[in-house]
Amino acid sequence: MKRDGPLTGIQVLDLSRVLAGPFCTMILGDLGADVIKVEAPGQGDETRGWGPPWAGETSAYYLSVNRNKRSMVLNLKTEQGQAILLDLVRHADILVENFKVGTLAKFGLPPKRLLEINPRLIVAEISGFGQNGPFSHKAGYDYMIQALSGLMSITGSPESGPMKVGVAIVDVLTGLFTATGILAALHERNSSGKGQILDVALFDASVASLVNVASNYLISGKVPQLLGNAHPNIAPYQLFQTRDQPIIIAVGNDTQFRRLAECLGCPWLAEDPRFAKNSARVVNRKALVQKLETILTKHTSSHWISLFEELNLPSAPIQTLDQVFSRSQVKERNLLVEMEHPTAGNISLVGSPLNFSRTPVSYRKYPPLLGEHTEEILREMGYSRMQVKEWEQAKVFSPNEKRSE
């Protein structure tokens, strides 16, 4: 029998938009939380218009991080809009926002006031540079944070120059860090009975994600350089050219290297003092790579991949997304989800990577239309249809927003 998700009964107010915040709240929604996406009148979440590509009238970008939510339109610049939000806060468990620092305070809704109204509330504030510090007033965007945090200085090759990661990875990592912090705060609340404020910055998340590369610098004092597809601490662990196309070889220890050398028909390489130990291979990386590529270019990528798989040597081709989503591994791991959408029809979404033995994730709600659930939520709060109509006329939310009947 299918059970409720681990966060069933938890209500989340999602005042965020674009990627980091919505990605975080989608994780919570997949885990069973009731997520109310509070959007501004008019356009709503900016990513609704970030296309092509489109599925019907909806952008693929918006669809990627907004399932398992209900959309409610509120004009927080109006007193009634603020009052409705405060009513929502009284019964919520979590509030996530990624406004520019100080915006909620301008609305008369600073986090401390929210906690006074609901002492059990967990407020997660996502910003570019955090709630304090000399850069706190600056807006933060993934691309600029990749540059400022040092991530771009280690991504790319000497030939290409600094490169950004192919996806907005800082936003994704920030969303993951925020979800982790929220779950920790929920756990702590079980014993203290108190909520708290969580301050997460894109800059901080990116710097923290430099892990071993940052540690290499802090310990050695040497500024890391562009390594392209090589690893700073392991060799051979990079992209290699074969006769037809490149492949990845990821040798993680000396035993694997000996197997690789034997497989390539040059066992003597594992006895050469320049290559016998990983530390020596890192120092003599250039010479090693030249020797390996001389051999690898004699045969095709499929030849080598097949041979390496037989010997349990870590290697892989570079797959395009059509190849990725055609793999049976994707199907077996439930990484492709089909949902019916009222304007986009049948849509395909990437599934959650979380697999629970008793309380599985679920896909209950398609990414909502703008304001689709405004009236539904207001009625749940106890407001009458007449009040809803009055607020509609007062532009607390726009009358042209789409709402569920």
N, C-alpha and C positions, 0 to 999 in steps of 0.2 A: 504494500500500500504506500502510495506517495505521501510523504509528510511535508508539513510546512517548512519553509526555509528558516535558517538559523536566526534571521532578523525579523521574522513575522511578529507583528505587534508594535514594531518601532516605526515612528513617523518622522520623516525627514522633510524639512522645508529647504528646497533647492533654489536659492536666489542667484545661482551662478550661471554663466553662459560661456560659450565657445568650447574649450576642451578640458582643461585641468579639473575644474569643478564638476561639470557634467559627467566626466569619466568616473570621478570619485562616486558621485551619487548613483550612477548606473550600477556600479559594483554593489552598492548598498541595496538598490532595488532588486538586482538579480538574487541577492541573498534573502529577499523576502520583505524588505522594508516598504512601507507605503511612502512613496516619494511624490511630493507636490512641487511641481516646477513652477515657480512664480516668475512670470515674464512681464516686461513692460508693454504698454499698449503700442500698437502699430506693428513694428517689425518683430518684436520679441527677441529671442536669441538670434544674434547676428548670423550664426551659421545656417539658419533657415534659408538665407539668400546666397550662401557660398557654393555656387555651382557654375557651370556644369561639373560633373554629371548630375542629372535629376532622375528621380523616380516619381513620375507624375509631376506634381507641383513642389515636391520636397527634395531638398538637396541630399546627396549621398552623405555629405559631411555630417549634417544634422542627425541623420538616421543612425550614424555609427555609435553615438554615445547617449542616446535619449530614450531607449526602451524602458519599460517598467516604471513609467512616470505618468502623472496626470498633470496637465497644463492648466494653469490658472493665471489670468491676466489681472494685474493690480497696478494702478498708478500710484506709486509711493510718494509722488510729489503732492498728493492730495491728503488732507487730514483723514478722510474716510478710508483711503487706501492704507494709510499707516495704522489706523484703528483696527482694520480687518486683519492686517498682518500680526498685530499684537494679540488679537484673539487666537490666531493660529499658533502663535508662540506659546500661549498658555497650555496647550495640549501636546506640543511637539517634543520630541526627544533630541533632535539634531537640527541645526540650521547651518547651511553651507553657503558662503557668499564669496565672490571674488571681485567686488567693486574696487575701485581705486581707494587707497587708504583714506579714511575719514568720511567716505560717502554715506555710510549708514548713520553716522553722527549728524551729518547735515540734514538727514531726514528725521532727526529726533529719535533715532533708533540705535544708539550706541550699544555694543555688546553688553556692557555692564547693566544697562537698563533692561535689556532682554533677560539677563540672569536674575534681576530683581523681580521681574514678573513671573519667571519660571526658574527657580533655583536649580532644577534638575536638568536644565537645557545645556547641551554641548554646542558651542558656537565655533565653527571652523572658518577661519578667515584666510583665504588664499590671496596672495598678492605677488607682485613682481619681486620685491626686495624686503618684505616683512613690514611689521607695524612700527619699527624703530630703525634708527641708523640714517646716515646721510643720504641714502638713495631711496628712503621709504616713500617719498612723495612721487617717485617716478613710476610711470606705467611700465609693466613688464610684458614682453612678448617673447615667445619661445626662441625665435631666431636671434634676437639681440642677447638673450640670456645665454644661448649656446656660445656666443662670442665672448661675452663678459666673464663667464664662469671658467673659461679655459678649455671647454669641451672642443671647440673648433680648432684650437691650437694643436690638438693631438689627433684630429680627424682629417684624413686626406693624405696625400703623398707629397714628396718634394716636387713632383711634376705637376700635380693638380693644385697645390697650395691648400690652405685651410678650407675645409668643407663642412657644411652642416650635415647632421644625420638626416636620412631620407624621410623620416617621419618626425612630427613635433615631439621628440622624445622627452624634452624637459617637462612639457605639459603632462605627458603620460606618467612620468616618474613622480611629479608633484601630486597628481591624482592618487597614485598608489600610496605615497607617504601620508597623504591626508586621510585616506580610508583607514590606514593602519593606526594613525593617531586617534581617529574617532572610535575605532573598536577598542583601543586601549582605554580611552576615557569612559566608554560605556561599561567596561569591566570594572574600572575603579569606582564608578558610580554605584555599583551593586553593593559595595561595602560602606561608602561614605554618604550615599544619598545625595551627593552634590554634583552639579554640572561644572563646566569650566570652559575657558576660551583656549582654542588651539590656533596658533599662529604659524602658518606654513608659507614659505616663500619659494618661488621658482628658482631664484638664485641659489638659495641654500640647498634645495633639492639637487640642483645640478652639480654644485661643488661636492656635496656628500656622495654623489654617484661616481665621482672620479676614482674612488676606492684605491686600488693598488697603484694607479698612475700618480695620484696625489701623494700616496705614501712613498713612492719611489723618490719624488722630489723632496719631500720633507726630510727623509732620511739621508739622501745623498747630496742635496743642494743643487743637483743638476736639473736644468729645465728640460723637460721632455720635448723631443722633436717629432715631427710628422713621420710616422712609421708606415703609413699606407695600410696594407693588409697584414702587416706583421705584428707580433706580440712583443711588448717591451721586455718581458721576463722569461719567455720560453722560445725555443727554436728546435726544429722547424715547426712553426705554428702560423701558417699564412697561406696566401693564394699562390698557386703554382700553375704555370702554363703547361698544357699537354699538346699533343699534335693538333687537336681541333679546338678545344676550349679550356678555360682555366678550371681548376678544382681546389678545394680546401684540403690541406693536410694539417691535422692538429695533433702533433706528438706531445704528450704531456709528461713523459718520463723517459729515463734512459733505457728501460726494458723495451718500451715501444720503439725507440729509435733503433735499437739493435734489430728488431723484427723488420722495421722499414728498410734498413740497409741490406738485410738478407733478401727481402722481397725484390729490391731493385737490382739485385745481383752485384752488390758492392759491400759485402760484409766487413771489409777492411775499414770502412769509414767509422764503424763503431769502435775500432781499436785505435784510430788516429787520436792522439792526445788533444788535437784541436776540436774534436767532435765527440769524444767519449762521454763527457759529462755535459749536462744542460748548461751550466755556467760557462763552460768553454765554448759551446755552440752559440750562445748569445754573443759572446765577444767576437767570434769568428763567423758571424752570421753570413756576411757577404760571400765568403769563399764557399760555405756550405750550400747556400742557395744556388750558386752557379753550378756546382757539381750535381745537385739534385735535378735541376731543370735540364741539364744536358741529357740526363737519362729519361726524364719524364716526357720530353718532347718527341721521343721515339715512338710513342704509342698514344692512342686516343684516350679521352677521359673515361669512357665507359670501360675500357680495358683495365685501367688502373683502379677505378672504383670497385669493379667486380673482384679484382685480385685483393684489394685492401679489405673488403668486407669478409672475404674468406679467412683472412688472418686477423680479423678483429682490430684493424688499424683505423682510428678515427679519420674519416675523410668524407667529403660531400661535394656534389656539384652545386652550382649556383642556380637555384630554381626561380623562375618567374612566377607571378601570382597565379596565372592560369594553371601552371604545373602544381603549385602548392595546393590549390583547392580541388584539384582532380585526384589527389592522393587518397587512398583508403584510410591512411592514418588520420586525416582530418575528419573523415566520417566516423571512424571508430571512437575518436575522442570528442565527438559532438561539438566540433568547432565551427560548424556551419548550421545556422538556425534560419528556418523559414517562418515568416509571419505575414498575416494578411493585414493590409493597411487600407483605410477607406478611400484614399485618393491615389495611392501609389500601386495598389494591387498587391500581388505577392512579392515580398522583398526578402532578400538574403542578407543576413547579418552574421558577424563573427560572434561565436558563442563564448561563454565564460570559460576560463581555464581552471576554475575551481570545481573539484569533484568530491562531494561529501558522501560518506557511506550511509547516513541516515536522513540528513536534511538537505536534499539536493537544491541547487539553484533552479529557478523556473523563469519562464518567459511568458508573463501573464498579459502584458500590455504592449502594443505597438508604440513606437515613438509618437507622441500625441500631436494633434493639430494645435495651432496656436489658440489658447484659451478654451480648448475643447471641454474642459471640466470645470470651468469657473462656476457656473450655476450649481452644478452637482456638489461641489465642495462647500459653497456658501449655504446650500440647503442642509448639508450634513452638520454645519456649524449652528443650525437653528434659525437662520435668517429666512424670511418669507419671500415669496415671489415678488410681492409688491416692493419690498426693500431692494431686492436685486434690480428691479426695473428702474427704481429711483436712482440707484447708483450708476446704472448704465447711462441714464440721461445726464447725470452729473459728471460723466467721463471718468469715474473711478476705474472703469475699464471700458474699452471702446465697443460700441454697439455692433460693429461689423466683425468682431472676433467670432470664430467658429466655436460653438459650445455643444456639449452633448445635451440631448433633449431629456 
